[in-house]
Each structure stands twice: as C-alpha cells, then as structure tokens.
Amino acid sequence: MPDFALSTDELRIVVRYVAAAAEDLLPVYENTHPGDPRPRAAVAAAWLFVDGEPRTRLQRITAIDAHRAAREATVEAARLAAQAAGDAASAAYLHPIARAHQVGHILRAAANAARIGEITTGSADSAIERAQRRATPELIDVLRRYPPAPAHRGRIAQLMAALDAALRAQSSSAS
C-alpha cells in the first residue's frame, strides 16, 4: 500500500472516535488515582482539536503526560484507561503512512475499553459493539487506507485485530 494524505477533517474524525472511547474510560482511571488530572487533560486536548482548534503542542504534551500516568498506574484497568487518554490526544498526529502499526493509533483505545470490559465484567462484547456503532463510514474509510492490524500475541493486539476485521467487514457489507 502506498502512503497517502489525511486531511485535517479526516484527522478530526479519527480523534473524535478515539476521544469518545477514552472519555468513557476516564472514571476507571480516576477511581483508582483520584486527583491525577493527566488523562482527563489529554482527552480535553483531543476534544479541542475535534472542535476546530488547530493541533498544537498541547496534544503532544498531554499525550505524553497521560502515557506517563499509564506507566505509573497501579492496576491494569487504570493503566489501560490512561493509555487510551494519551492515544486520544496523540491521534491528532496520526501518520499517513501505510504501516499496520498505525492502526493502533485509531483502534487501541477501543481495544483497551474491550480489555477493561473483560477485566471488570468478564466480556469484551459490549465494548466491541459500542466501538463498531461509533465508527462512521468516514472513519472506516480512513482505517481502510492502512493495512489490517496485526494479530500479535498480546490481548490488546488480539482485540484490536478483531475490531479492525469487524469494521472492515462492516464497511464491505454496507457497500
């Protein structure tokens, strides 16, 4: 697959998708680490971009801070929630290069939500279904410009690959 262009509007579509998944997970982090504003700040920075502000250092800095919060988290669910928040802010800088690892910047937050569902309820199904419902045709169009997500051994990678396949099939069946 050749590299391609992504418009600012397309980046906003991606960031909206990632930010919505991450925002749902903020209580998971905040219940474990009350008073730590880093993940919430990253999601807020993502929404600023979605709402029409230019992407700035704010998205980069808050993404780094949220990923740092993830590394410092004391439980897996909180780590995944903070990581999703960092992904939301950093999605404004998604690279238009045809590499499968770029799919993680689009789908990892939703895969993290699915994993948190497994941890807390024993099932990823409702999170995967929510992620599929949130995916607009425009998001799926962007996703399809990238190679499919690789199915590595890790659970997040497996969930991401399953979601990726479902979204690509959803797009095909809608055509």
N, C-alpha and C positions, 0 to 999 in steps of 0.2 A: 504494500500500500504506500502510495506517495504521501509526503507531508501535505498539508492543506492549510487553508486560512480559517480563522474563527473570528467572527465579528464581535464587537462589544455586546451587542444584543444577545448573541448566542452564549457568550460567557455569562451574562446575567441569568440566562435560563438555567445554565449549569449551576451557578452559585445559588439560585433560588431553590433548586432541588436539594442540593447538599445542605444548605442552611435550614431548610424545613426539617430534614432528618435530624440534624444536630440539635436544633432548638428543642425538639421533643425529648432529647436525652439530657438536657441541662439539669433537671431535677435529680437524675441518677447521680451526677457528679456532686451537685450541691448538697444532697442529703448526706453524702459521705464526707465532703470537705466544705462545710458551710463557711462562708466568709471569703472564699477564694474566688475572685471575680474574673480570673483569666479566661476560662471557657466562655462565659457569658459575653465578655468583651469581644472575643473573636467572632461569635455569632452576630453580635451587634454590628461589627465592622463589615461582615458579609452582607447584612441587610442594607447597610448604607450604599454599598455598591449596587445591589439589586435595585434599590430605589432611585438610582440615577446618578449617584455621586461617582466621580472618577475613582479608579483604583489607585491607591496610594500606599505609602509605607505603612499606614495604619493596618491594612490587611496583612501585610507581611509580618509586622511586629506582633500583632495579636495572635496570628497563627503560630509563630514561634513560641510565644508565651503559653498558649493552650497546649501545644505539644510538650512543652516542659512540664506543665501541670499533669499531663498524662503520664509522663515518666515518673513523676513523684507520687502518683495516686497509690493508695494503699490497698485497693481491691480492683479486681479485673473490670467489673462493670463501670466503675468510675473512670478507670484508665481509658476504656473504650469510648465513653461519653466525651471526655476531654479531647481525645484524639479526633473524634468527629467534629467537634467545635473548631479545632485547628484546621481540619480539612475544609470546613466551610469558608473560612477566611482565605485560605490559600488557593481555593478553587478559582478565584479571580485571576490567577496567574497560570491557569491550565495551559499547557504547551500544545500547539497544533502540530505535533509530530506523531506519525503513525507508529506508535510503540504501545504494546499491550499494557505496560505498566501504567500508562497514562489513564487507563480506565479506572484504576484505583482512586484517582482524584475525583472521579464522578460518582463512583459506587461504594467506596469504602465506608462512608458514614452510614449508608443504609445497611450495609453488611454488618457494621458494628451494632446497629439497632437490632438486627436479627439475632446476633450473638447474645446481646443483653436479654432479648426475649427468651433465648434458650436458658440462660443463667437464672433468670427470675421466674419464668413460668414453665420451662421445660420445652418450649416450642418457639421456633423462629417464624412460623407460618404467618401470624398476623402482621409482623413487621415486613416480611417479604411482600405480602399482599398490599400493605399500605405503600410501600416503595413502588410497586407496579402501578397503583392508582395515581400516584403523584407524577409519574413520568408522562410528560406531554409528548405529543408527536415530534415537537421541535427538539426536545431533549434526546429522544431516541434517534433522531436524525444525526445529532452531534455524536452520540455514542457509536453509531454505526460507521462513522468515519475512522474509528480506531479498530485495530484487531481485537478479537474476543479476549476477555480477561482469562489469564492462565489459571488453571485449577491446580494450585500448589497443595502441599500437604496441610498447611495451617487451616484452621476452621474458618477464619475470616476470609481467606482466599477462596475456600470452597463455597462459602455463602455468596461471595461476590461473583464468582463464576456462574453459580446457579441463577442469581438475579440477572446477570448480563445475558445469559441464554434466554431467560424468560422474557426480558424486554425486547430482545432482538426477534424472538418468535412472535411476541405481541405486535410488533411493528409489521412483520410479514403477514400476519393474519388479518391485520387492519387494511392492508393494501388491496 
